[in-house]
C-alpha cells in the first residue's frame, strides 16, 4: 500500500493534479452512456483506453503491478479491482463501480463512481446513495489541523447508522506523481486519531460500503475483491487537496 514518504504539493503541482483530475472526471462522464444492459465491461474498458489516448493521456492502471486493463469495473458483489472482460455483460438491475486514473503529464487523476444499470432494486439504490453520502461526509471533515481519523469516523458513523458496513481491507491514499503513497486514509476509525492534515496534502477518499458483512475475499486472479457473503458493494472516490482554509475536490469536470 502506501510506502513512499509524505509529500506536500506546491501550487504548481496542485494545478497539474487539477488537470489530471478534470480529465478523470470527464472520462467518467464520457463512459456513463455505455452503462446499460447488454454492454460488456471490456467494451467500457476499451472505450476508456481509446478516449484517454485521444486526449493525450495514459491509463495508469494498465500494467500497474501487473494489472491487465485500463480501468477497474466492479459489478454487484465485487468490492474493487474488478478486471474488465468480454464475458461480463451488464444486466438490468446491476450496479457497477468504474474506477479510472488517467496519467496526465506525469500526474494521476483518480476517481470512481457507482452507476445503476437500468432500474436498481430498493436495497441497491439505498446502498449507492448512502455510499455517495459517506464520501461527502468524509470530504466535509478535511481541513488543516483535522486528522485522518476524523474522515474515517464520519464515514463509519453514517454507514453503520444506515445498516451497512465499511470495508477495512482497502484505504484511500496519497496520490500525485506516485499512484499510491502516504497518507493512508482509512474509511473507519476514531476522531482525533491518525495523521494531522496539512495544506498541500493530496489524497483520495474512496469508501467501499457493503450491504452485509465488511469482510472480503480476493479471487484467484489476485486482484478481484468480492464480499464474503455475496451481497452488494458500492464505492465512490474523489481526489482532494488540503487548502489553507479547507478542501478542494480535484476530480470534478
N, C-alpha and C positions, 0 to 999 in steps of 0.2 A: 504494500500500500504506500503510504507516504514515507519516503526515505530521504528525500533531499531536504536541505535546510530551509527554514522560513525566509522568504524574500518579500520585502516591501517594494511595491512598484512605484516608479516615478509617474508624473502626469503624462509624459510622452508614452511610456509603456502602457498606461491605462487607456490612452487613446487607441493604441494598437489593439488592445483587448476589446475595446468598444467596436472596432471594425470587424473583428473576428466574431464577436457575439451577435452583431447585427446580421451578419451573413448566416449564422447558425439559425437565428430566429426566422429569417426569410426562407431558409431551406425547409423548415418545418411547415411554414405556410404553403410553400410550393407542393409539398408532399400530401398535404391534408386531403385534397380532392381524390387521391388514389385510395384512400382508406374506405373501402366499400366491399361488399360481398363479391367473391369470385376473383379477387386480386391476390396474387401470391406475395409473401414477404420478400422474395427475391426480386420481383418486379419493382417494389418500392426501393429496395437497396440499389438496384441498377440505375434507376432514375436519379436517386440521390448522388450517386457517383458521377453520372453524366453532368448533372446540373452543377455540382461542386467544381469539377474540372473546367466547365464552361465559364465559371466565374473566377477563374484564376487561382483557385484554392486546391488543397488536397484533403482527402478524408483521413483524419488522424487515426481512427480505429483500424484502418486496413493495414494488417501486418503488425499491429501493436502487440508485442509479446506473443505473436503468432495468431492473433485474431484474424479470421479469414475473410471478413466482409467489411463494408464501408460504414455500416451503422448497426446498432442493436435494435432488434424487433422482438418485443417480449409480449406474447399473447396470453391472456387469461391467467393461468396459474404460474406463468413464467414471471419471476420477480425482476430479473435483469439479465443482461448479456445474452439474450436470445439471438441465435445465429440465423439470419435470413436464408430461406431455402425455397426451392421450387415446389416442394410438396405441401408446404404450409399455405393453404388457401384460406383467406379470411371468410368468415361466415357471419350471417345475421346474428346480432346479439353479442359477438365477441367484443373484448376490449383489447387494445394494443398500445403499448408504450413504444414510441420511436425516439431513440436517443442518438443525436448527431453531434459530431465535433469536427467542423471544418478547421483546417490549419491555414491561417492567412498570414503571410509574411512572417512565419515562424511562431505565431501566437495562436492559442487554442480557444475556440468559441464553443462552449459545452452546454447543451440544453436538451431537455426532453419533455415530452407531453404524452399523456394517455388519451387516446381517441376512442370514441364509440364507433363500432361497425354497425350501421343501421340503428335500430332501437334497442337500448340496453334493458336488462332486467332491472327491477327496482333496487336490488342489492348492489348490482354493478354501478348503477347511477349514483347511489349514495356513496359507495366506496370512492369513486373517482372524484366526486365533489368534495368529500372530506379530505382526500389526499391533496387536492389543489389548495384547499384552505389551510392545511398543515404547512405547505410551502409558504403561503402568505404570512402565516403566524411566525414561522421561523425567520423570514426576512425582516419582519417588524422588530425583531429583537436586536438587529445588527446596528451597532454604533460604536464609536471609540469608547473604550473602558468597559463595555459589556464583555461577557465571557462566552466561550463556545458552549458551555453547559446550558446557558440561557436559551440558546437556539433549540437544543435537544429537548429541554424541559417543556418549552412551549408546544413543540410538535407532539411529544408523547402525551401530555395532558389532554390535548384536544382529541387526538386519535382514539385514545383509550376511553374517553368520555362518550365517544360516539359508538363504542362497541367493537373497535378494530384494534389491530396490534401493529407495532413498529418493528420492522426488520432490523436486526442488530448486527448482521454479518457484513454489511456494507455501509460506507460513510461518504459524506461529502468530502471535498479535498481542495487544497490549494491548486491553482492552475494558472499558467502563464506560458512561457516558452516550454516549460515542463508540463506534461499531461496530468500527472498525479504527484502532488507534493504536499508539504506542510502548509497550512494547518489541517489536521483531520477534524471533520465536523460530524460528530455523532448526532443521530436524529432521536435520541432518547437521553435522559440523564437528569442531573440536578442543577438548579440555578446556582450561580456564584461559584461554579467549578470550571475547570478547563482553562485553556489559554485566554489571555486578555486580548481583545480585538484592538487593532491599531490602524490608523489611517495608512492606506497603501496596501493592506492585505487584500488579496483577490482569491475567492474560493467559490465552490459550488455548495448549494444546499439542494439535496435531491432525495427527499423522504420516499421510502418504499413502504406502503401501508397494506397490510394483509386483511382479508376478510376473516380468517380464522387464526391459527397459531402464527407467531412471528418466525417460527423455525423454518429453515430452508434446507434443501439438499442440492448438490451440484451433480449434473448429469455426466455421463461418461465422456462427453466431448471436452470436459474440463472448463467450460465456460457457462453453460446454461444453468441458471439457478431457478429452482421451482419451489413453490410452497410445499412443505412436508405433507400437508393434509389435502393437497389438490384443489384448495379453494383459491379464489381470485386474489390478485395483487395489482396495485396501481402505483404509479410513480410520476412525479413532476420534478423538473430541475431547472434552476437558473444559475448563471454565473454572476457574482456580485463583487463590488468593490466597496471597501470601507472608506468613507469620505471623512472630511474634517468634522462634519455635523451629523452623519448618519450613514446611509447606504445608497448605492446606485446599482440598479439592475442593468447589467451589461448585455444580456441576451434578449433584447427587445427589438422588434423590426423597425 
